[in-house]
Amino acid sequence: VAYILHQWSRNWDVPIIISSPRESGVKASDLTPVLEASIDVILSFDPDDPGMDPAKERIRLTLNKNRNGASGYVHLLFEKEKAIFLPCSFP
C-alpha cells in the first residue's frame, strides 16, 4: 500500500495525507524501516496539560519527522465548542 501511495504522489505531483491513530508513547522511530523510509512528514497531536479547563485543551503539535527540513513543536489551544486551534501564548 505504501508503495502505491508513493507512486500516486509522484505521478500526480500531490501530497498524500494519511491519518493513523497511535498508542501513547509510540515514536516515529518505532515504525518499521520500510514504512518509515516512505514517509516524508510525521506530525503528532498530544495533550500538553490535562489539568486545564475541559472546554479548552492545550495541545502540543510536534513535527516528529521532516525529510526536507527541521523538526520541532508548537503549543496550541483547542477550543472544543468551536472545534478550532488557536495559538497558545504560554510555553
N, C-alpha and C positions, 0 to 999 in steps of 0.2 A: 504494500500500500504506500509506504513512504517513497519508494522509487517512482511510482505512478504519479503521485502528487508533485514530486520534484520535476518530473517531465512536463506536467501541465504548466507549472510555474514558468519553466524555461520557454516552452512553446508559445504561450500567450503573454509572456512578459508581465505577469501579475503575481502579487504575493498570495500565498495560500495560508490562511489563518485557521488553526485548529485549536479548539478549547478542550482541555482534558482535566478532570479532577485529579488531585494528588493527595496522598496521605501526608499528614503533618510530619515535618521533619525530613521529607524526601528532597534531595538536592538534584540539580541538573547533572552532577557527576555520577548519580546513581542510575542514569539511563544506560541502556545497552550501547556499546560503542557504535554500532551501525546506525541506530536511531539518533544518537547524539550527533554523529557526523553529518546527518542530513538536515539538521535544524539550524537555522540562521539566528533566530532570536527566541529566547525563553523569558517570559515575564511571569511574575507571581504576585498575587494579591494576598497579603497576610494581615490578620488583625494586629494592631500595634498597641492598643491599650484597652483590654477587656473591661476595665472598671468604669468606662465613660458612660455618658448619657446614652440609653438604648436607642434613642431616635437619631443620634449622630454617632457614627462609628469611625474611629481613627484607623486608617488603613496604611500599610506600607507597601507601595508598588516597587518591586525590585526587578531590575533588568539583570537577570542571572547570567545570560549569555548573549553576546552581541558579536557575531562573526566579523562585522565591519566597523567596530568601534569600541568605545569604552562601556563599562558596566557601572551600575550604581543604583541609587534608590531615591524616592521622593515620598514624603508623607502627604496623605490626602485625607480629607474628611468626607465620609459618605453620609449624605442625608437620606435616610431610608424612605421617608414620606414622599420626597420628590424624586428619588432614585437618581441622584446626581452626585458627582465627585467634585469637591471644591479644594482649592489649595489650602494646605494646613500651615499656619504661621508658626507653630511651636514645634521644636525638634522631637 
